Amino acid sequence: MALSFWGWQGDQATAAAFLKPEPRDKNVMPYEMAAFVEEQTDFGVVLRVGGDIALVKKFLAAGFPLILEKGFEGPKFEGWMGHYVLVTGYDDAAQEFTTQDSFLGPNIVVGYEAVEGFWRAFNFTYLVVYPIDREFEVLAILGTHADEMTNNQHALEMASEEIYTLSGRDQYFAWFNRGTNLVALQDYAGAAAAYDEAFALYATLPEAERPWRMMWYQTGPYWAYFYTGRYADVINLATTTLDAMSEPVLEESYYWRALAREALGDVNGAIEDWQTSLKHHPDFAPSLSELTRLGVENP
């Protein structure tokens, strides 16, 4: 939808061939969508975190729709899950955005407060697709957030502040976001501590409120625990995530479990996991790289 706004002639199938070669794949990461735009189209894209309502309005006022990654709950499925929405307009008088939603339909009106609430679940992540000749406008709107390190630091400060102003599930998301931003800043010990707080809080939430699919969409805890030597925690978290799926098809969870298994000396188990990840996402570069390193062919 974001590309079509600018006149792109491809369609969903074109994008899916690159983004989701396994139709049962449960998630496409924001960085994968950005890679598609950069590698398969003539348009530019920025991917940032720590967005806010004012920034969304600035982009819309300048003519740039935004993709937001969001939490989503509805009557036709069980519990919380991840989703994306394209924001195309706003009405300050009514305090509402107009969104294009692949599940709910076109021109869905959503209040500012509701957008902020569901956006928090994904660290206020946003993507902006744009014609290359308008890149200077996008960078001007981003300002200091054009620099990714500055952007990650800002998002960390946002999450850290929200930890002390929110409660319940929103506080869980704030702790999780703090961990994710610390991973981006390569403070893995700090990130691991933040994720520990998030998971401890998660256990206290009423079962109906638990965002139990969270690890389908984010890999930050794997980074944090692996790079602090907590390999058993990586394995346990990945196994729990895969066991909670009716179809365990998350290539990222297999990949990280494999790294942890190899670190603990289980090379055969690692190879099996990397090969399984490639069954679910052919040509998944991280797993291919590890098998190549070990001199193992992908069957």
DORO-877540 format. One line per 3 residues: number of its first residue (from 1); their letters; for each residue x, y, z of N, C-alpha, C. Coordinates in Angstrom, 1 decimal. Example, Ala and Ser with C-alpha at 12.3 -4.5 7.8 and 13.67 -1.06 7.14 Angstrom:
2
1 = as = 13.2 -5.7 7.8 12.3 -4.5 7.8 13.2 -3.3 7.8  12.8 -2.2 7.1 13.7 -1.1 7.1 12.9 0.0 7.9
END
This chain:
299
1 = mal = 0.8 -1.2 0.0 0.0 0.0 0.0 0.9 1.3 0.0  1.9 1.2 0.8 2.8 2.4 0.9 3.5 2.6 -0.5  3.9 1.6 -1.1 4.6 1.7 -2.4 3.6 2.2 -3.5
4 = sfw = 2.4 1.6 -3.5 1.4 1.9 -4.5 0.9 3.4 -4.4  1.0 4.0 -3.2 0.7 5.4 -3.0 1.6 6.2 -4.0  2.8 5.8 -4.2 3.7 6.5 -5.0 3.8 6.0 -6.4
7 = gwq = 2.8 5.1 -6.8 2.7 4.7 -8.2 3.5 3.4 -8.6  4.0 2.7 -7.6 4.6 1.5 -7.8 3.7 0.5 -8.5  4.1 -0.3 -9.5 3.2 -1.1 -10.3 3.2 -2.6 -9.8
10 = gdq = 4.0 -2.9 -8.7 3.9 -4.3 -8.2 2.7 -4.5 -7.4  2.6 -5.7 -6.9 1.4 -6.1 -6.0 1.9 -6.9 -4.8  0.9 -7.4 -4.1 1.2 -8.1 -2.9 2.1 -9.4 -3.2
13 = ata = 1.7 -10.0 -4.3 2.5 -11.3 -4.6 3.9 -11.0 -4.9  4.2 -9.8 -5.6 5.6 -9.4 -5.9 6.4 -9.3 -4.6  5.8 -8.6 -3.6 6.4 -8.4 -2.3 6.6 -9.7 -1.6
16 = aaf = 5.6 -10.5 -1.6 5.6 -11.8 -0.8 6.7 -12.7 -1.3  7.0 -12.7 -2.6 8.0 -13.6 -3.2 9.4 -13.3 -2.5  9.6 -12.1 -2.1 10.8 -11.6 -1.5 10.7 -11.7 0.0
19 = lkp = 9.6 -11.3 0.6 9.5 -11.1 2.0 9.0 -12.4 2.7  8.3 -13.2 2.0 7.6 -14.3 2.7 7.6 -15.6 1.8  8.7 -16.1 1.4 8.8 -17.2 0.5 8.0 -18.5 1.1
22 = epr = 7.9 -18.6 2.4 7.1 -19.6 3.0 5.8 -19.0 3.4  4.7 -19.3 2.7 3.4 -18.6 3.0 2.9 -18.7 4.4  3.4 -19.8 5.2 2.9 -19.9 6.5 3.8 -19.1 7.5
25 = dkn = 4.8 -18.5 7.1 5.6 -17.6 7.9 4.7 -16.7 8.7  5.0 -16.6 10.0 4.1 -15.8 10.9 4.4 -14.4 11.0  5.6 -14.0 10.4 6.0 -12.6 10.6 6.9 -12.1 9.6
28 = vmp = 6.8 -10.9 9.1 7.8 -10.2 8.3 8.3 -9.1 9.2  9.6 -9.0 9.3 10.3 -8.0 10.2 10.3 -6.6 9.5  10.3 -5.5 10.2 10.4 -4.2 9.6 11.7 -4.1 8.7
31 = yem = 12.8 -4.6 9.2 14.0 -4.5 8.4 13.9 -5.3 7.1  13.1 -6.3 7.0 12.9 -7.1 5.8 12.1 -6.2 4.8  11.1 -5.5 5.3 10.3 -4.6 4.4 11.2 -3.5 3.9
34 = aaf = 12.0 -3.0 4.7 13.0 -1.9 4.3 13.9 -2.5 3.2  14.4 -3.7 3.4 15.3 -4.3 2.4 14.6 -4.5 1.1  13.3 -4.9 1.1 12.6 -5.0 -0.1 12.5 -3.7 -0.9
37 = vee = 12.2 -2.7 -0.2 12.1 -1.4 -0.9 13.5 -1.0 -1.5  14.6 -1.2 -0.7 15.9 -0.8 -1.1 16.4 -1.6 -2.3  16.1 -2.9 -2.2 16.7 -3.9 -3.2 15.9 -4.2 -4.4
40 = qtd = 14.5 -4.0 -4.3 13.6 -4.4 -5.3 12.8 -3.3 -6.0  13.0 -2.1 -5.5 12.3 -1.0 -6.1 13.2 0.2 -6.3  12.7 1.3 -6.9 13.4 2.5 -7.1 13.1 3.6 -6.1
43 = fgv = 12.5 3.2 -5.0 12.1 4.1 -3.9 13.1 4.0 -2.8  13.1 5.1 -1.9 13.8 5.1 -0.7 12.9 4.7 0.5  13.6 4.4 1.6 12.8 4.1 2.8 13.7 4.4 4.0
46 = vlr = 13.0 4.9 5.1 13.7 5.0 6.4 12.9 4.1 7.4  13.6 3.5 8.3 13.1 2.7 9.4 13.6 3.3 10.7  12.7 3.7 11.5 13.2 4.3 12.8 12.2 3.8 13.9
49 = vgg = 12.6 4.1 15.2 11.9 3.8 16.3 11.6 5.1 17.2  10.8 4.9 18.2 10.6 6.1 19.1 9.8 7.2 18.5  8.9 6.8 17.6 8.1 7.8 17.0 7.0 8.4 17.9
52 = dia = 6.3 9.4 17.5 5.3 10.0 18.3 4.2 10.6 17.4  3.1 11.0 18.0 2.0 11.5 17.3 2.4 12.8 16.5  3.1 13.7 17.1 3.5 14.9 16.4 4.3 14.6 15.2
55 = lvk = 5.2 13.6 15.2 6.1 13.2 14.1 5.2 12.7 13.0  4.2 11.8 13.3 3.3 11.2 12.3 2.6 12.4 11.6  2.1 13.3 12.3 1.4 14.5 11.7 2.4 15.3 10.8
58 = kfl = 3.6 15.4 11.1 4.6 16.2 10.3 4.8 15.5 9.0  4.9 14.2 9.0 5.1 13.4 7.8 3.8 13.5 6.9  2.7 13.3 7.5 1.4 13.4 6.8 1.2 14.7 6.2
61 = aag = 1.5 15.8 6.9 1.3 17.1 6.4 2.2 17.4 5.2  3.3 16.7 5.1 4.3 16.9 4.0 3.9 15.9 2.9  2.9 15.1 3.1 2.5 14.2 2.0 3.1 12.8 2.0
64 = fpl = 3.6 12.4 3.2 4.3 11.1 3.3 3.5 10.2 4.2  2.8 9.1 3.7 2.2 8.2 4.6 3.2 7.4 5.4  2.9 6.8 6.5 3.8 6.0 7.3 3.2 4.7 7.6
67 = ile = 4.1 3.7 7.6 3.8 2.3 8.1 4.1 2.3 9.6  3.2 1.9 10.4 3.4 1.7 11.8 3.3 0.2 12.2  4.2 -0.3 13.0 4.1 -1.7 13.5 3.3 -1.6 14.8
70 = kgf = 2.4 -2.4 15.0 1.4 -2.3 16.1 1.0 -3.6 16.7  0.5 -3.5 17.9 -0.2 -4.6 18.5 -1.6 -4.6 18.0  -2.3 -5.8 18.0 -3.6 -5.9 17.4 -4.4 -7.0 18.1
73 = egp = -5.6 -6.7 18.4 -6.5 -7.7 19.0 -7.9 -7.6 18.3  -8.5 -8.7 18.1 -9.8 -8.7 17.4 -10.6 -9.9 17.7  -11.8 -9.9 17.2 -12.8 -11.0 17.5 -12.5 -12.3 16.7
76 = kfe = -11.7 -12.2 15.7 -11.6 -13.4 14.8 -10.4 -14.3 15.1  -9.7 -14.0 16.2 -8.5 -14.8 16.5 -8.3 -14.7 18.0  -7.4 -15.6 18.5 -7.2 -15.7 19.9 -6.1 -14.8 20.4
79 = gwm = -6.4 -13.8 21.2 -5.4 -13.0 21.8 -4.7 -12.0 21.0  -3.6 -11.4 21.6 -2.8 -10.4 21.0 -1.9 -10.9 19.9  -1.7 -10.1 18.9 -0.7 -10.4 17.8 -0.2 -9.1 17.3
82 = ghy = 0.9 -9.2 16.4 1.5 -8.1 15.8 0.8 -7.8 14.4  0.9 -6.6 14.0 0.3 -6.2 12.7 1.0 -4.9 12.2  0.6 -4.5 11.0 1.1 -3.3 10.4 -0.1 -2.5 9.9
85 = vlv = 0.0 -1.2 9.9 -1.0 -0.3 9.4 -0.4 0.9 8.7  -1.0 1.3 7.6 -0.5 2.5 6.9 -1.4 3.7 7.3  -0.7 4.7 7.8 -1.4 6.0 8.2 -1.4 7.0 7.1
88 = tgy = -2.6 7.5 6.7 -2.6 8.3 5.5 -3.2 9.7 5.7  -3.8 9.9 6.9 -4.4 11.3 7.1 -4.6 11.5 8.6  -4.9 12.8 9.0 -5.2 13.1 10.4 -6.2 14.2 10.4
91 = dda = -6.9 14.3 11.6 -7.9 15.3 11.9 -7.7 15.7 13.3  -7.0 16.9 13.4 -6.7 17.4 14.8 -8.0 17.7 15.6  -9.0 18.2 14.9 -10.2 18.6 15.6 -10.8 17.3 16.3
94 = aqe = -10.8 16.2 15.6 -11.4 15.0 16.1 -10.4 14.1 16.8  -9.1 14.5 16.7 -8.0 13.7 17.3 -8.0 12.3 16.8  -8.0 12.2 15.5 -8.1 10.9 14.8 -7.2 10.8 13.6
97 = ftt = -6.7 9.6 13.4 -5.9 9.3 12.1 -6.8 8.5 11.2  -6.5 8.6 9.9 -7.1 7.7 8.9 -6.1 6.7 8.6  -6.4 5.4 8.6 -5.5 4.3 8.4 -6.0 3.4 7.3
100 = qds = -5.1 2.7 6.7 -5.4 1.7 5.7 -4.9 0.4 6.3  -5.8 -0.5 6.5 -5.5 -1.7 7.3 -5.8 -3.0 6.5  -4.9 -3.8 6.3 -5.0 -5.0 5.4 -6.0 -6.0 6.0
103 = flg = -6.3 -5.9 7.3 -7.2 -6.8 8.0 -8.6 -6.2 8.1  -8.7 -4.9 8.6 -9.9 -4.3 8.8 -10.5 -3.6 7.6  -9.7 -3.1 6.7 -10.2 -2.5 5.5 -9.6 -1.1 5.3
106 = pni = -10.2 -0.4 4.3 -9.7 1.0 3.9 -10.3 2.0 4.8  -9.5 3.1 5.0 -10.0 4.4 5.7 -10.6 4.1 7.0  -9.9 3.3 7.8 -10.3 3.1 9.2 -9.8 4.2 10.1
109 = vvg = -10.8 4.8 10.8 -10.5 6.0 11.7 -10.1 5.5 13.1  -8.9 6.0 13.6 -8.4 5.5 14.9 -8.0 6.8 15.6  -8.4 6.9 16.9 -8.0 8.0 17.7 -6.5 8.1 18.0
112 = yea = -6.0 9.3 18.2 -4.6 9.4 18.6 -4.2 8.6 19.8  -5.0 8.6 20.8 -4.6 7.8 22.0 -4.6 6.3 21.7  -5.5 5.8 20.9 -5.5 4.4 20.6 -4.3 4.0 19.8
115 = veg = -3.9 4.9 18.8 -2.7 4.7 18.0 -1.5 4.6 18.9  -1.3 5.5 19.8 -0.2 5.5 20.7 -0.2 4.3 21.6  -1.3 3.8 22.0 -1.4 2.6 22.8 -1.0 1.4 22.1
118 = fwr = -1.5 1.2 20.8 -1.1 -0.1 20.1 0.3 0.0 19.5  0.8 1.2 19.3 2.1 1.4 18.7 3.2 1.1 19.7  2.9 1.4 21.0 3.9 1.1 22.1 4.4 -0.3 22.1
121 = afn = 3.6 -1.2 21.7 4.0 -2.6 21.8 5.2 -2.9 20.9  5.4 -2.1 19.9 6.6 -2.3 19.0 7.5 -1.1 19.0  7.8 -0.5 20.2 8.8 0.4 20.3 8.6 1.7 19.4
124 = fty = 7.3 1.9 19.1 6.9 3.1 18.3 7.7 3.1 16.9  7.8 1.9 16.3 8.5 1.7 15.1 7.7 2.2 13.9  8.4 2.8 12.9 7.7 3.3 11.7 8.7 3.3 10.5
127 = lvv = 8.0 3.1 9.4 8.8 3.2 8.1 8.1 4.2 7.2  8.9 4.9 6.5 8.5 5.9 5.5 9.1 5.6 4.2  8.2 5.3 3.2 8.6 5.0 1.8 8.5 6.4 1.0
130 = ypi = 9.4 6.6 0.2 9.4 7.9 -0.5 10.2 7.9 -1.9  9.8 8.7 -2.8 10.6 8.9 -4.0 12.0 9.4 -3.7  13.0 8.8 -4.3 14.4 9.2 -4.0 14.6 10.7 -4.1
133 = dre = 14.0 11.4 -5.1 14.2 12.8 -5.3 13.6 13.6 -4.2  12.9 13.0 -3.2 12.3 13.7 -2.1 12.9 13.3 -0.8  14.1 12.7 -0.9 14.8 12.3 0.3 15.1 13.4 1.3
136 = fev = 15.5 14.5 0.7 15.9 15.7 1.5 14.7 16.1 2.4  13.5 16.0 1.9 12.3 16.4 2.7 12.2 15.4 3.9  12.4 14.1 3.6 12.2 13.1 4.7 13.3 13.4 5.8
139 = lai = 14.5 13.6 5.4 15.6 13.8 6.3 15.4 15.1 7.1  14.8 16.1 6.5 14.5 17.3 7.2 13.5 17.1 8.3  12.4 16.3 8.0 11.4 16.0 9.0 12.0 15.2 10.1
142 = lgt = 12.9 14.3 9.8 13.5 13.4 10.8 14.4 14.3 11.7  15.0 15.3 11.2 15.9 16.1 12.0 17.1 15.2 12.6  17.3 15.3 13.9 18.3 14.6 14.5 18.1 13.1 14.5
145 = had = 16.8 12.7 14.2 16.5 11.2 14.2 17.0 10.6 12.8  17.5 11.4 11.9 18.1 10.8 10.7 19.3 10.0 11.1  20.0 10.3 12.2 21.1 9.5 12.7 20.5 8.4 13.6
148 = emt = 20.8 7.2 13.2 20.2 6.0 13.9 20.6 5.9 15.3  21.9 6.2 15.7 22.3 6.1 17.0 21.5 7.1 17.9  21.4 8.3 17.4 20.6 9.4 18.1 19.1 8.9 18.3
151 = nnq = 18.6 8.3 17.2 17.2 7.8 17.3 17.0 6.7 18.3  18.0 5.8 18.4 17.9 4.7 19.3 18.0 5.2 20.8  18.9 6.2 21.0 19.1 6.8 22.3 17.8 7.5 22.7
154 = hal = 17.1 8.2 21.8 15.9 8.9 22.1 14.8 7.8 22.5  14.7 6.8 21.7 13.7 5.7 22.0 14.0 5.1 23.4  15.3 4.9 23.7 15.6 4.4 25.0 15.1 5.3 26.1
157 = ema = 15.3 6.6 26.0 14.8 7.6 27.0 13.3 7.5 27.1  12.6 7.4 25.9 11.2 7.3 26.0 10.7 6.1 26.8  11.3 5.0 26.5 10.9 3.7 27.2 11.2 3.8 28.7
160 = see = 12.4 4.4 29.0 12.8 4.4 30.4 11.9 5.3 31.2  11.4 6.4 30.6 10.4 7.3 31.2 9.1 6.6 31.4  8.7 5.8 30.4 7.4 5.2 30.5 7.3 4.1 31.5
163 = iyt = 8.5 3.5 31.8 8.5 2.4 32.8 7.9 2.9 34.2  8.2 4.2 34.4 7.7 4.8 35.7 6.4 5.5 35.7  5.8 5.6 34.5 4.5 6.3 34.4 3.4 5.3 34.0
166 = lsg = 3.7 4.1 33.6 2.7 3.2 33.1 2.6 2.0 34.1  1.6 1.2 33.9 1.4 0.0 34.7 0.9 -1.1 33.8  0.8 -2.3 34.4 0.2 -3.5 33.7 0.9 -3.8 32.4
169 = rdq = 0.2 -4.1 31.4 0.7 -4.6 30.1 1.5 -3.5 29.5  1.1 -2.2 29.6 1.8 -1.1 29.0 3.2 -1.0 29.6  3.3 -1.2 30.9 4.6 -1.2 31.6 5.5 -2.3 31.1
172 = yfa = 4.9 -3.5 30.9 5.6 -4.6 30.3 6.2 -4.2 28.9  5.4 -3.6 28.1 5.9 -3.1 26.8 7.1 -2.1 26.9  6.9 -1.2 27.9 8.0 -0.2 28.1 9.3 -0.9 28.5
175 = wfn = 9.2 -1.9 29.5 10.4 -2.6 29.8 11.0 -3.3 28.6  10.2 -3.9 27.8 10.6 -4.7 26.7 11.3 -3.7 25.7  10.7 -2.5 25.5 11.2 -1.5 24.6 12.6 -1.0 25.1
178 = rgt = 12.7 -0.9 26.4 14.0 -0.5 26.9 15.1 -1.5 26.6  14.7 -2.8 26.7 15.7 -3.8 26.3 16.0 -3.8 24.9  15.0 -3.6 24.0 15.3 -3.5 22.6 16.2 -2.4 22.2
181 = nlv = 16.0 -1.2 22.8 16.8 -0.1 22.5 18.2 -0.2 23.0  18.4 -0.9 24.1 19.7 -1.2 24.6 20.5 -2.2 23.7  19.7 -3.1 23.2 20.3 -4.0 22.2 20.9 -3.2 21.0
184 = alq = 20.0 -2.3 20.5 20.4 -1.5 19.4 21.7 -0.7 19.7  21.9 -0.3 21.0 23.0 0.4 21.4 24.2 -0.5 21.9  24.0 -1.8 21.7 25.0 -2.8 22.0 25.3 -2.9 23.5
187 = dya = 24.4 -2.5 24.4 24.5 -2.7 25.8 23.7 -3.9 26.2  24.3 -5.1 25.9 23.6 -6.3 26.0 23.3 -6.7 27.5  24.2 -6.3 28.4 23.9 -6.6 29.8 22.8 -5.8 30.3
190 = gaa = 22.7 -4.5 30.0 21.6 -3.7 30.3 20.3 -4.2 29.7  20.4 -4.6 28.5 19.2 -5.1 27.8 18.7 -6.4 28.4  19.6 -7.3 28.8 19.2 -8.5 29.4 18.5 -8.2 30.7
193 = aay = 19.0 -7.3 31.5 18.3 -6.9 32.8 16.9 -6.3 32.5  16.8 -5.5 31.5 15.5 -4.9 31.1 14.5 -6.0 30.7  15.0 -7.0 29.9 14.1 -8.1 29.5 13.7 -8.9 30.6
196 = dea = 14.6 -9.1 31.6 14.3 -9.9 32.8 13.1 -9.2 33.5  13.2 -7.9 33.6 12.1 -7.2 34.3 10.8 -7.3 33.5  10.9 -7.3 32.2 9.7 -7.4 31.3 9.0 -8.8 31.5
199 = fal = 9.8 -9.8 31.5 9.3 -11.2 31.6 8.7 -11.4 33.0  9.4 -10.8 34.0 8.9 -11.0 35.4 7.5 -10.3 35.5  7.4 -9.2 34.9 6.1 -8.5 34.9 5.0 -9.2 34.1
202 = yat = 5.5 -9.8 33.0 4.6 -10.6 32.1 3.9 -11.7 32.9  4.6 -12.3 33.8 4.1 -13.4 34.6 3.0 -13.0 35.6  3.0 -11.7 35.9 1.9 -11.2 36.8 0.7 -10.7 36.1
205 = lpe = 0.7 -10.6 34.8 -0.5 -10.1 34.0 -1.6 -11.2 34.0  -2.8 -10.8 34.0 -3.9 -11.7 33.8 -3.7 -12.4 32.5  -4.0 -13.7 32.5 -3.7 -14.5 31.3 -4.3 -14.0 30.0
208 = aer = -5.5 -13.4 30.1 -6.2 -12.9 28.9 -5.5 -11.7 28.4  -4.6 -11.0 29.2 -4.0 -9.8 28.7 -2.6 -10.1 28.2  -2.1 -11.3 28.4 -0.7 -11.5 28.0 -0.4 -11.5 26.5
211 = pwr = 0.5 -10.7 26.0 0.8 -10.7 24.6 1.7 -11.9 24.3  1.1 -13.1 24.3 1.9 -14.4 24.3 2.6 -14.6 22.9  2.3 -13.9 21.9 3.0 -14.0 20.6 4.2 -13.1 20.5
214 = mmw = 4.5 -12.4 21.5 5.5 -11.3 21.4 6.8 -11.8 20.7  7.3 -12.9 21.0 8.6 -13.4 20.5 8.4 -13.9 19.0  7.2 -13.9 18.5 7.1 -14.2 17.1 7.6 -13.0 16.2
217 = yqt = 7.6 -11.8 16.9 7.9 -10.6 16.1 9.1 -9.9 16.5  9.8 -10.2 17.6 10.9 -9.5 18.0 12.0 -10.5 18.5  13.2 -10.1 18.3 14.3 -11.0 18.6 15.3 -10.4 19.6
220 = gpy = 15.0 -9.2 20.1 15.9 -8.6 21.0 16.4 -9.4 22.2  15.5 -10.2 22.9 15.9 -11.0 24.0 17.0 -12.0 23.6  16.9 -12.6 22.4 17.9 -13.5 21.9 19.3 -12.9 21.9
223 = way = 19.3 -11.7 21.3 20.6 -10.9 21.2 21.1 -10.7 22.6  20.3 -10.2 23.5 20.7 -9.8 24.9 21.3 -11.0 25.6  20.5 -12.1 25.6 20.9 -13.3 26.4 22.1 -14.0 25.8
226 = fyt = 22.1 -14.1 24.5 23.3 -14.7 23.8 24.6 -14.0 24.1  24.5 -12.7 23.9 25.8 -11.9 24.0 26.1 -11.6 25.5  25.4 -12.1 26.4 25.8 -12.1 27.8 26.1 -13.5 28.3
229 = gry = 26.2 -14.5 27.4 26.5 -15.8 27.7 25.4 -16.7 28.3  24.2 -16.2 28.2 23.1 -16.9 28.8 22.5 -17.8 27.8  23.2 -18.8 27.4 22.8 -19.7 26.3 21.6 -20.5 26.6
232 = adv = 21.5 -21.0 27.8 20.4 -21.8 28.2 19.1 -21.0 28.2  19.2 -19.7 28.5 18.0 -18.9 28.4 17.6 -18.7 27.0  18.5 -18.6 26.1 18.2 -18.5 24.7 17.5 -19.7 24.2
235 = inl = 18.0 -20.9 24.6 17.4 -22.1 24.2 16.0 -22.3 24.8  15.8 -22.0 26.0 14.5 -22.1 26.7 13.5 -21.1 26.1  13.9 -19.9 25.8 13.0 -18.9 25.2 12.6 -19.3 23.8
238 = att = 13.6 -19.7 23.0 13.3 -20.2 21.7 12.3 -21.4 21.6  12.6 -22.3 22.5 11.8 -23.5 22.6 10.4 -23.2 23.0  10.3 -22.4 24.0 9.0 -22.0 24.5 8.2 -21.3 23.4
241 = tld = 8.9 -20.4 22.6 8.2 -19.7 21.5 7.8 -20.6 20.5  8.6 -21.6 20.1 8.2 -22.5 19.0 7.1 -23.5 19.5  7.2 -23.9 20.7 6.2 -24.8 21.2 4.8 -24.2 21.3
244 = ams = 4.8 -22.8 21.4 3.5 -22.2 21.6 2.8 -21.9 20.2  3.4 -22.4 19.1 2.9 -22.2 17.8 2.2 -23.5 17.3  1.1 -23.4 16.6 0.5 -24.5 16.0 1.4 -25.0 14.8
247 = epv = 2.1 -24.1 14.2 3.0 -24.4 13.2 4.4 -23.7 13.5  5.3 -24.4 14.0 6.6 -23.8 14.5 7.5 -23.4 13.3  7.2 -22.2 12.7 7.8 -21.9 11.4 8.6 -20.6 11.6
250 = lee = 9.1 -20.2 12.7 9.8 -19.0 12.9 11.3 -19.2 12.7  11.8 -18.8 11.6 13.2 -19.0 11.2 14.2 -18.4 12.2  13.8 -17.2 12.8 14.7 -16.5 13.7 14.9 -17.3 15.0
253 = syy = 13.8 -17.9 15.5 13.9 -18.7 16.7 14.8 -19.9 16.6  14.7 -20.6 15.4 15.6 -21.7 15.1 17.0 -21.2 15.0  17.2 -20.1 14.4 18.6 -19.6 14.2 19.3 -19.3 15.5
256 = wra = 18.6 -18.6 16.4 19.2 -18.2 17.7 19.3 -19.5 18.6  18.4 -20.4 18.6 18.6 -21.6 19.4 19.8 -22.4 18.9  20.0 -22.4 17.6 21.2 -23.0 17.0 22.5 -22.4 17.5
259 = lar = 22.5 -21.1 17.5 23.7 -20.4 18.0 24.0 -20.8 19.4  23.0 -20.8 20.2 23.2 -21.2 21.7 23.5 -22.6 21.8  22.9 -23.5 21.0 23.3 -24.9 21.1 24.8 -25.1 20.7
262 = eal = 25.2 -24.5 19.7 26.6 -24.6 19.3 27.5 -24.1 20.4  27.1 -23.0 21.0 28.0 -22.4 22.1 28.1 -23.4 23.3  27.1 -24.2 23.5 27.1 -25.2 24.5 27.7 -26.5 24.1
265 = gdv = 28.2 -26.6 22.8 28.8 -27.8 22.4 27.9 -28.8 21.6  26.7 -28.4 21.4 25.7 -29.3 20.6 25.7 -28.9 19.2  26.8 -29.2 18.5 26.9 -28.8 17.1 25.9 -29.5 16.2
268 = nga = 25.6 -30.7 16.4 24.6 -31.4 15.6 23.2 -30.8 15.8  22.9 -30.5 17.0 21.6 -29.8 17.3 21.5 -28.5 16.6  22.7 -27.7 16.6 22.7 -26.4 15.9 22.5 -26.6 14.4
271 = ied = 23.2 -27.5 13.8 23.0 -27.8 12.4 21.6 -28.1 12.0  20.9 -28.9 12.9 19.6 -29.3 12.6 18.6 -28.1 12.7  18.9 -27.2 13.7 18.1 -26.0 13.8 18.3 -25.1 12.6
274 = wqt = 19.5 -24.9 12.2 19.8 -24.0 11.0 19.1 -24.6 9.8  19.2 -25.9 9.6 18.6 -26.5 8.4 17.0 -26.3 8.5  16.5 -26.5 9.7 15.0 -26.3 9.8 14.6 -24.9 9.5
277 = slk = 15.4 -23.9 10.0 15.1 -22.5 9.7 15.0 -22.3 8.2  15.9 -23.0 7.4 15.9 -22.8 6.0 14.8 -23.5 5.3  14.2 -24.5 5.9 13.0 -25.1 5.4 11.9 -24.1 5.4
280 = hhp = 11.8 -23.3 6.5 10.7 -22.4 6.6 11.0 -21.1 6.0  12.2 -20.7 5.8 12.6 -19.5 5.0 13.8 -19.8 4.2  13.6 -20.3 3.0 14.7 -20.6 2.1 15.5 -19.4 1.8
283 = dfa = 16.8 -19.6 1.8 17.8 -18.5 1.6 17.9 -17.5 2.7  17.4 -17.9 3.9 17.6 -17.1 5.1 19.1 -16.9 5.3  19.6 -15.7 5.1 21.1 -15.5 5.0 21.8 -15.8 6.3
286 = psl = 21.3 -15.5 7.5 22.1 -15.8 8.7 22.3 -17.3 8.8  21.3 -18.1 8.6 21.5 -19.6 8.7 22.4 -20.1 7.6  22.2 -19.6 6.4 23.1 -20.1 5.4 24.6 -19.8 5.7
289 = sel = 24.8 -18.6 6.3 26.2 -18.2 6.6 26.8 -19.2 7.7  26.0 -19.6 8.7 26.5 -20.4 9.7 26.8 -21.8 9.2  25.9 -22.3 8.3 26.2 -23.7 7.7 27.4 -23.6 6.8
292 = trl = 27.5 -22.6 6.1 28.7 -22.4 5.2 30.0 -22.4 6.1  29.9 -21.7 7.2 31.1 -21.6 8.1 31.5 -23.0 8.6  30.5 -23.9 8.8 30.8 -25.2 9.3 31.0 -26.2 8.2
295 = gve = 30.9 -25.7 6.9 31.1 -26.6 5.8 30.0 -27.6 5.6  28.8 -27.2 6.0 27.6 -28.1 5.9 26.8 -27.6 4.7  26.4 -28.5 3.9 25.5 -28.1 2.8 24.0 -28.1 3.3
298 = np = 23.3 -27.2 2.7 21.8 -27.2 3.1 21.1 -28.2 2.2  20.4 -29.2 2.8 19.8 -30.2 2.0 18.6 -29.7 1.3
END
